[in-house]
């Protein structure tokens, strides 16, 4: 189906960046991706659609990465200049869509409820813009699988595809902000997302003879209560953190004291120091409270993504790119810190970069929570994200090239 010009709109600020035909094809690409969402590590049709779109836009240097991902190389004007990367994630979520959009998901129980259809499309669009107006050095555009399960970025890094990259930029659509508003600031943008499991071992007994037991349920209750003081009494209140116990399981019958109980939960923090402190204190507290109740407890930790903390320099490159493309009024503050996670943080462990929030609410539209069945990103965000990311790549590339020793 070919869209008529009246069926979509490019935001006025970035209209000059896109021909009408390119804009139409990008909107068609976004809707195609939205209609055919795929879960993390299953993005085969998505990767094929994106590869075909890149080819149709004249981008020929495209390789598979991390299984279902792609990396496209857009040549710069000086092939020996430092390389910059842009990243768009491409996976969807196990949610049944209820948006009622004309391009609603055709895959039962799967939908783009986090806007990665737009991220993948703006990555293609940014590649197109960089082909038309190249950066100083080459730009790698990464189409990353499996962001939602938190390990796609790690797989891209481990593939070595970004080994020589000097800076990386990415962004996320956000319906708290209108199309045309962008958050590009230094500091914490997303939280770390570690999980913990605690197995408490006591001694079972008849429910009528508790003195013969070492009751793991009472110990579990005490541990859950004690953990509430990690954030309120251990963490510097200037730095947000979360410790949530999400599951608690024990027992089989009302008159039996079981011999074990299990807890699991998540730890969120926005600085490396807070992440380290909460993790260390959680392990200590579980062990000490268990001791007080005469049971043993083993805590296992599983590392998720680190926090995203945008460094000053990269944030200022991004902010300048935003104002060049959209004007001074486009830059808005993040406001409330986001305690969600984002695996872009994994790139930033080894590559300096900046992660942005790109407004995705149509004027007069509602705030709709990401990861909910009614979520979608306004189409205009596609063009804003593309133009801003392409400009970030050009600016960073020019700056890094100028810094090279003569
Ligand atoms: Ni997302």
Boltz pocket constraint, residues with backbone or C-beta under 6 A from the ligand:
constraints:
  - pocket:
      binder: B
      contacts: [[A, 114], [A, 115], [A, 116], [A, 147], [A, 172]]
      max_distance: 6.0
